[in-house]
Amino acid sequence: MIRYINYAETVVLVTGGTGFLGTILIQQLIGAGFQVRATKRATSSVPRELEGASAVEWVLADINDFFALADAFEGVTQVYHCAGLISYYPSDRKRMQVVNVEGTANVVALAAEHGARLVHVSSIAAVGQYKNGGDISEEDLWEYDRDQSGYAVAKYESEMEVWRGIAEGLDAVIVNPALIIGATAAPTGIGSSGSIFAQLRDGLNFYTAGSVGLIDVEDVARAMVLLMENKAIRGERFLLSNENMAYKELMARCSVYLGRPAPKFKATGWMLGLGWRVAKTLSLFSGKPPLLTRETAHAANQQMRFANTKIKKATGMTFKPIDDTLREICNRLLTT
């Protein structure tokens, strides 16, 4: 078991405290004895797991509201920036630029002003691809192309705000998580990892040719805290990924835990292309967001493999077995 140093005098700020990752991070921090200040928007609710937690101070502050956010930074020495918008709908591109890029610029400016140490949650979407088919690492640089999602562009540009701050003296570390999974992920929404498993439970019978890096949300939070505590690490990025897995294998494993046959039909590129176009047309008539978009169809066939050597060497952490996480997700789906 990894133990955290308890800084009794430290004021810790978590942005996006009501989100999937933010909630787990706060639980780990207060479990280690930290006093936490967390931001939430007026439209967000305190997670059930954190209701009544005396070690958490909730502050109404949108990261795009500079002055409300400035109040939340008073006395802060450590900042975990988890807030952000995940979406693969083309209609959300501009909104993601505002939330992810401009919001991060506010966090960076205030962290620099207060001399606070920052751990910024970026994404593997902001990392480049290895050119010879090997595992992607921290050294692979992002390059723009027309097939990249609006989310990837926004996360890359928000990460650039942090690198700019680092160049100007900000004490910061960046983490780039792969697909974050866990039993408490929302089972709906095209940007939610939980929706993959919920669709499988509900009868999905197709798999795609792509592969993905997976990591438990608890491991992401643990890595962030360990990096925050190691003051010798600054101005660096760390990929956070546990296991690389083909979607076919992922669905086969989960099907066992869900007690159903594994998907047996392969969704080819042309099928996915037709699928997102049909989904878009149907959404125009129904007024509901499409279940498949051009961006998610493209991602479903990508072969993605990520290295985790750097984070293991820097922290010494071991990862939770990914099958344990998959079993927990499926058990929860079967009881809800």
C-alpha positions in Angstrom: 0.0 0.0 0.0 1.3 3.4 -1.0 1.2 6.0 1.8 1.0 9.7 1.2 2.9 12.4 3.2 0.4 14.3 5.2 1.0 18.0 4.8 -1.2 19.4 7.6 -0.5 23.0 6.6 -1.1 22.4 2.9 -4.2 23.9 1.2 -5.1 21.6 -1.7 -7.3 22.8 -4.5 -9.1 20.4 -6.9 -10.8 21.8 -9.9 -13.6 19.7 -11.3 -14.2 18.1 -7.9 -17.6 16.7 -8.8 -16.3 14.8 -11.9 -15.4 11.1 -12.2 -11.7 11.6 -11.6 -12.1 14.6 -9.3 -14.3 12.6 -6.9 -11.8 9.7 -6.6 -8.9 12.1 -6.2 -10.6 13.9 -3.4 -11.4 10.7 -1.6 -7.8 9.7 -1.7 -6.6 13.1 -0.5 -9.0 13.3 2.5 -8.2 9.6 3.3 -4.6 10.6 3.6 -5.5 13.5 6.0 -5.5 16.5 3.6 -7.9 19.4 3.8 -9.3 19.9 0.3 -10.9 22.8 -1.4 -12.8 21.8 -4.5 -14.6 23.8 -7.2 -18.0 23.0 -8.5 -20.3 24.8 -10.9 -23.7 26.0 -9.8 -25.3 23.3 -12.0 -23.2 20.5 -10.5 -24.1 18.4 -7.4 -21.8 17.2 -4.7 -21.1 13.5 -5.4 -22.9 11.1 -3.0 -19.5 9.7 -1.9 -18.4 13.1 -0.7 -21.6 14.3 0.9 -21.0 15.5 4.5 -17.2 15.1 4.2 -15.9 17.7 6.7 -12.4 17.7 5.1 -13.8 19.1 1.9 -14.7 22.8 1.3 -16.8 23.3 -1.8 -16.5 26.6 -3.7 -18.8 27.7 -6.4 -16.3 28.6 -9.2 -16.4 28.0 -13.0 -12.8 27.8 -14.4 -13.9 30.3 -17.0 -14.9 32.8 -14.3 -11.5 34.3 -13.5 -12.6 36.3 -10.4 -14.6 33.5 -8.8 -11.7 31.1 -9.4 -9.3 33.7 -7.9 -11.2 33.5 -4.6 -10.8 29.7 -4.6 -7.0 30.1 -4.9 -6.6 32.1 -1.7 -4.0 30.4 0.4 -3.6 27.5 -2.0 -0.2 25.8 -2.3 -1.2 22.7 -4.4 -3.6 22.5 -7.4 -4.9 19.5 -9.2 -6.6 20.7 -12.4 -9.2 18.0 -13.3 -11.9 20.3 -14.7 -12.6 20.1 -18.4 -15.1 19.1 -21.1 -15.0 15.8 -22.9 -17.0 15.6 -26.1 -16.9 14.1 -29.5 -19.7 16.1 -30.9 -18.7 18.5 -33.7 -21.1 21.1 -32.2 -19.1 21.2 -29.0 -15.8 22.2 -30.6 -16.0 25.9 -29.8 -17.3 25.2 -26.3 -14.3 22.9 -25.7 -11.9 25.6 -26.7 -13.5 27.9 -24.2 -13.6 25.5 -21.3 -10.4 23.5 -21.8 -8.1 26.1 -23.2 -9.3 29.4 -21.8 -10.2 27.7 -18.5 -6.7 26.2 -18.2 -5.1 29.5 -19.0 -7.0 31.0 -15.9 -5.8 28.1 -13.7 -2.2 28.5 -14.9 -2.2 32.3 -14.4 -3.6 31.9 -10.8 -1.2 29.1 -9.9 1.7 31.2 -11.0 0.4 34.2 -9.1 0.0 32.3 -5.9 3.2 30.2 -6.3 1.2 27.0 -6.2 2.4 23.7 -7.6 0.2 22.4 -10.3 -0.7 18.9 -11.6 -2.5 19.3 -14.8 -4.7 16.5 -16.3 -4.2 16.4 -20.0 -5.0 13.4 -22.2 -3.3 10.8 -24.4 -5.2 12.7 -27.1 -2.6 15.4 -26.8 0.3 13.0 -27.4 1.8 12.1 -30.8 1.8 8.7 -32.4 4.9 6.5 -32.6 5.9 6.4 -36.2 7.1 2.8 -36.4 4.2 1.0 -34.8 5.7 0.8 -31.3 4.4 2.0 -27.9 3.7 5.7 -27.7 5.8 7.5 -25.1 6.2 11.0 -23.6 8.8 11.8 -26.4 6.3 11.5 -29.2 5.1 14.9 -30.3 1.6 15.8 -31.3 1.0 16.7 -34.9 -2.2 18.2 -36.3 -4.1 16.4 -39.0 -7.7 16.7 -40.2 -8.8 13.4 -38.6 -8.1 14.6 -35.1 -11.1 15.2 -32.9 -12.1 18.6 -31.5 -11.3 17.1 -28.1 -7.8 16.3 -29.1 -7.2 19.8 -30.5 -8.6 21.4 -27.3 -6.6 19.2 -25.0 -3.4 19.8 -26.9 -3.9 23.6 -26.8 -4.8 23.5 -23.1 -1.6 21.6 -22.4 0.3 24.3 -24.3 -1.0 26.8 -21.8 0.6 24.8 -19.1 3.9 24.5 -21.0 3.8 28.2 -21.5 3.4 28.7 -17.7 6.3 26.2 -17.1 8.5 28.2 -19.4 7.7 31.3 -17.4 8.6 29.6 -14.1 5.4 27.7 -13.1 6.1 24.6 -10.9 3.9 22.1 -12.8 3.7 18.5 -13.9 1.4 17.2 -16.7 -0.3 13.8 -16.8 -1.7 12.2 -19.9 -4.1 9.4 -19.0 -5.2 6.8 -21.4 -8.9 5.7 -21.2 -9.8 6.1 -17.6 -12.2 3.4 -16.4 -13.9 2.6 -13.2 -17.2 1.4 -11.7 -18.4 5.0 -10.9 -18.0 6.3 -14.5 -21.3 7.5 -16.0 -22.9 4.8 -18.1 -24.2 7.3 -20.6 -22.8 10.0 -22.9 -20.5 9.7 -25.9 -17.6 11.1 -23.8 -18.0 8.7 -21.0 -15.9 5.5 -20.7 -18.8 3.9 -18.9 -21.0 4.1 -22.0 -18.9 1.4 -23.7 -19.6 -1.1 -21.0 -23.3 -0.1 -20.7 -23.8 -0.6 -24.5 -22.3 -4.1 -24.2 -24.6 -4.9 -21.3 -27.5 -3.7 -23.4 -26.8 -6.1 -26.3 -24.0 -4.5 -28.4 -22.9 -7.3 -30.8 -20.2 -5.5 -32.8 -16.5 -5.0 -32.1 -14.0 -2.8 -33.9 -10.4 -3.3 -35.1 -8.9 -0.7 -32.9 -7.0 -1.0 -29.6 -6.8 1.3 -26.5 -4.8 2.0 -23.4 -6.7 1.4 -20.2 -6.1 2.6 -16.6 -8.2 2.5 -13.4 -9.3 5.9 -12.1 -7.8 5.0 -8.7 -4.4 4.6 -10.3 -4.7 7.9 -12.1 -5.4 9.7 -8.8 -2.7 7.9 -7.0 -0.1 8.7 -9.7 -1.1 12.4 -9.5 -0.7 12.6 -5.7 2.7 10.8 -5.9 3.9 13.3 -8.6 2.6 16.2 -6.6 4.6 15.1 -3.5 7.8 14.6 -5.4 9.0 18.2 -5.6 12.1 17.1 -7.6 9.8 16.4 -10.5 8.8 19.5 -12.4 8.3 20.6 -16.0 7.6 17.1 -17.2 4.8 15.0 -18.6 3.8 11.4 -17.7 1.7 9.0 -19.7 -0.7 7.1 -17.4 -1.6 3.7 -18.9 -1.8 0.3 -17.4 -2.7 -2.2 -20.2 -3.0 -1.9 -23.9 -5.9 -4.0 -25.2 -7.8 -4.6 -28.5 -11.4 -3.7 -28.4 -12.3 -7.2 -29.4 -10.5 -8.6 -26.4 -11.9 -5.9 -24.1 -15.5 -6.8 -25.1 -14.8 -10.5 -24.8 -13.5 -10.2 -21.3 -16.3 -8.0 -20.2 -18.9 -10.3 -21.8 -17.7 -13.1 -19.5 -18.3 -10.9 -16.4 -21.7 -9.8 -17.8 -22.8 -13.4 -18.5 -23.5 -12.8 -22.2 -21.9 -14.0 -25.5 -19.0 -11.9 -26.8 -19.8 -9.7 -29.8 -19.1 -11.7 -32.9 -19.5 -9.1 -35.7 -16.6 -7.0 -36.8 -17.5 -3.4 -37.6 -15.3 -2.5 -40.6 -14.2 1.0 -41.6 -17.0 1.4 -44.2 -19.6 0.1 -41.8 -18.5 2.7 -39.2 -18.5 5.4 -41.9 -22.0 4.5 -42.9 -23.0 4.2 -39.2 -22.0 7.7 -38.2 -23.7 9.3 -41.2 -26.9 7.4 -40.5 -26.6 8.4 -36.8 -26.2 12.0 -37.7 -29.2 12.0 -40.0 -31.4 10.3 -37.4 -30.3 12.9 -34.8 -31.5 15.7 -37.1 -35.0 14.3 -36.9 -35.1 13.1 -33.3 -33.3 16.2 -31.8 -31.2 13.8 -29.7 -27.3 13.6 -29.9 -26.1 10.8 -32.2 -24.8 7.7 -30.6 -21.9 7.6 -33.1 -19.9 10.5 -34.7 -17.2 10.7 -37.3 -14.7 11.2 -34.5 -15.6 8.2 -32.4 -15.9 6.1 -35.6 -12.3 7.0 -36.5 -11.0 6.4 -33.0 -12.6 3.0 -32.9 -10.4 1.6 -35.6 -7.1 3.2 -34.4 -4.3 1.0 -33.1 -3.1 2.7 -29.9 -0.4 1.4 -27.6 1.1 3.4 -24.7 4.2 3.0 -22.7 4.2 3.4 -18.9 7.9 3.0 -18.1 8.4 6.6 -17.1 5.7 6.8 -14.5 6.6 3.5 -12.9 10.3 4.5 -12.7 9.4 8.0 -11.2 6.9 6.8 -8.6 7.6 3.1 -8.1 3.8 2.5 -8.2 2.2 -0.7 -9.4 -1.1 -0.8 -11.1 -4.4 -2.4 -10.1 -5.0 -5.5 -12.3 -7.2 -4.3 -15.1 -9.4 -7.4 -14.9 -10.3 -6.4 -11.3 -11.5 -3.1 -12.7 -13.4 -4.7 -15.5 -15.1 -7.1 -13.1 -16.1 -4.2 -10.8 -17.6 -2.2 -13.7 -19.6 -5.2 -14.9 -20.8 -6.1 -11.5 -22.1 -2.6 -10.9 -23.9 -2.6 -14.3 -25.6 -5.8 -13.4 -27.0 -4.3 -10.2 -28.1 -0.9 -11.5 
